[in-house]
Amino acid sequence: MEVVWLWIGFLGLVFFMLALDLGVFNRKAHVMGIREALKWTAVWIGIALLFNVGIYFIYEHNIGGIAGMFHESGQACGKTAACEFLAGYLVEKSLSLDNIFVISLIFSSFGIPQLYQHRVLFWGILSALVLRGVMIGVGAAIVEKFDWMIYVFAGLLFFTALKMVFSTHEEIHPDKNPMIRLAKRFFNVTDKILNEHFFVRGVDGKWVVTPLLLALLVI
């Protein structure tokens, strides 16, 4: 039961930091300069490293019996767990460099001003976290039920890796994106940036989608 509280505490910490970022530090839309961006980059990296220290002590002392969830022996080395987290964190950081380039192209394609880019990025990252969590949970359940599915997932990852290697990312074509087509099919779409709103009500009372929401869907 104690391990449940660890997960609740972890999720609570994540959503608290996200709420703090959007609701306090970036409550008002503003253009972030290089100095401010570097400062916040250092802050978030520092928080991740502190979290890594917490992982070390949790596994080293088997708090909440968490080691038994991942090791059949019921024992785990704090150093090993911390190194695994750090390795995963560094991999995600390196992969994010490619994402930065793609996202900048998306913003440029939709003409999103720097003033509102943080808002779009925030909700894009939050949506990605939720969707990734759902996919991991569903994938784990499928693999536990059907062992051979792990080879199918491996093939999909290999195909995705090849696509990333040979993709040039030279141009973004929003009109070819299925989410954009779906949005344009069911909603009225405007090319105008209407402050920080993702959608507004038109003169006829119907909802109108703004470029901010279209950029969010692509991200």
Phi, psi and omega in degrees: 000327181298326182294332177297320179293330175297315179293320178297318178297320179296310180296321178298319178296317180298311183289331176294316180294322178294317178295322178295320182295313184276320187275341183241297186289329181234038181297320177257133181296132178206157178278123182274123178280174182297317181298315179294320179297317179295322179298313181289329175299316179296321180297312183291325176294320178298319178297319178297320180291323175295321176298323178296322175298319177298320177300318180302310183289324179298316181282323182297324181255007177051048181293129180072009182066026185294332181298326181294342179285335187240351180226126183299330181287345182080006181237148179210148179266127180300323180296318180296314180297318180294320179294322179295318178296315182297320179297315178296321179295317180294323177296314179297321178297317181293322178292332181293339178298321177293322179296323179301317180296315181295316181296322178297324177293322179296313179299319180294321182295321181267357179067039181280120179295153178301332182301328185248004184293324180298319181298315179296316180298318182301308182290331176294316179293318179298316178297320179296322179297314181295312181295321179295320178298317178296316181295320178295317179297314179294317179298318179296320179294321180293315180296323179294329181276319182232103184300324185292345180293340180296330177288326177294314178296322178297320178296320178296319178296320180295318178297318179297320179297316178298320180296322179291322182294317185266359178277136183267339182056032183285324183222152175247130181244088183302323184295341179271351181285128182298327179292322178293317178299320180294318180296318181289337181284324186255348182228156170284141184237135176245150177270355183274142174275114183255078184056227182258017184279139175276329176206152181221167175271131178281180181295336179271004178087356180272153180287137179240128181274135180261167178301335179297317179290323178297318177296321178297318180297321179291319179296000000 
